[in-house]
């Protein structure tokens, strides 16, 4: 992984690529790589995903009534997702108020909310 402010080690990448090719061949692929004619490296900044933004459920999934996608605007999405499973609401399944009476009933010590 390359991140901002870190050096890019082409020698290490070459070594890792060669190791991957050797491992592929060792599994009995019966393929032999003679040479690599062209190789493109794309380097971009790593931005980890986080559960901080509500994403609407795609209509095709919503029609199946297969998931509960609770609409909330704070950073407690994981907690509410767990609560929605443990304490199913009888109505307003996607509203955070349906689970508010159970907030703080679970121990999330050590779990970052960011």
C-alpha positions in Angstrom: 0.0 0.0 0.0 1.2 3.5 -0.9 0.1 6.4 1.2 0.8 10.1 1.0 4.2 10.9 2.3 5.5 7.4 1.9 8.2 6.3 -0.5 7.3 3.9 -3.4 9.7 0.9 -3.4 9.8 -0.4 -7.0 12.3 -3.1 -6.0 10.0 -4.4 -3.3 7.1 -4.4 -5.8 9.2 -6.3 -8.4 10.1 -8.9 -5.7 6.5 -9.3 -4.6 5.4 -9.7 -8.2 8.0 -12.4 -8.9 7.0 -14.2 -5.7 3.4 -14.2 -6.8 4.3 -15.6 -10.2 6.4 -18.3 -8.6 3.6 -19.2 -6.2 1.2 -19.4 -9.2 3.5 -21.7 -11.1 4.1 -23.8 -8.0 0.4 -24.6 -7.7 0.7 -26.5 -11.0 -0.7 -24.0 -13.4 1.5 -25.4 -16.2 1.9 -21.8 -17.5 5.3 -20.3 -17.9 5.9 -16.6 -18.0 8.7 -15.9 -20.4 8.8 -12.2 -20.0 6.6 -9.2 -19.2 6.3 -6.9 -22.1 4.5 -4.1 -20.5 3.6 -3.3 -16.9 1.5 -0.3 -15.7 1.5 0.9 -12.1 -1.3 3.1 -10.9 -0.7 4.8 -7.6 -3.6 6.6 -5.8 -4.2 7.8 -2.3 -5.8 5.2 0.0 -9.1 6.4 1.4 -10.6 3.8 3.7 -14.4 3.3 3.7 -16.3 4.4 6.7 -19.9 4.1 7.8 -20.4 7.9 8.2 -22.8 8.6 5.4 -26.3 7.2 4.8 -26.5 5.5 1.5 -30.0 4.8 0.2 -30.9 1.2 -0.5 -31.0 0.4 -4.3 -34.7 0.0 -5.3 -34.1 -3.6 -6.5 -33.0 -4.6 -3.0 -35.6 -2.4 -1.2 -38.4 -4.1 -3.1 -37.3 -7.5 -1.7 -37.7 -6.2 1.9 -34.5 -8.1 2.6 -32.6 -5.6 4.6 -33.2 -2.8 7.1 -31.3 0.4 6.3 -31.8 2.8 9.2 -31.5 6.5 8.4 -29.4 8.3 10.9 -27.0 11.1 10.8 -24.6 10.4 13.6 -21.6 8.1 13.9 -23.5 5.3 15.7 -24.5 3.5 12.5 -23.0 0.1 13.5 -24.7 0.2 16.9 -28.0 0.9 15.3 -27.5 -1.8 12.7 -27.0 -4.3 15.5 -29.9 -3.0 17.5 -32.2 -3.3 14.5 -31.4 -7.0 14.3 -31.6 -7.6 18.1 -34.8 -5.6 18.7 -36.9 -5.7 15.5 -39.3 -2.7 15.3 -42.9 -3.3 14.6 -43.2 -0.2 12.4 -41.0 2.5 11.0 -38.1 0.0 10.5 -35.9 2.6 8.8 -36.2 5.3 11.5 -33.6 5.6 14.2 -36.3 6.5 16.7 -37.6 2.9 16.6 -34.4 1.8 18.3 -33.6 4.7 20.5 -34.9 3.0 23.7 -32.2 0.4 23.3 -29.3 2.8 22.7 -26.4 2.3 25.2 -27.7 -1.2 26.1 -24.7 -2.8 24.4 -21.0 -2.5 25.3 -19.1 -0.8 22.5 -16.0 -0.1 24.6 -12.9 -0.2 22.4 -14.9 0.2 19.1 -14.1 3.4 17.3 -17.1 5.3 16.1 -15.2 7.0 13.3 
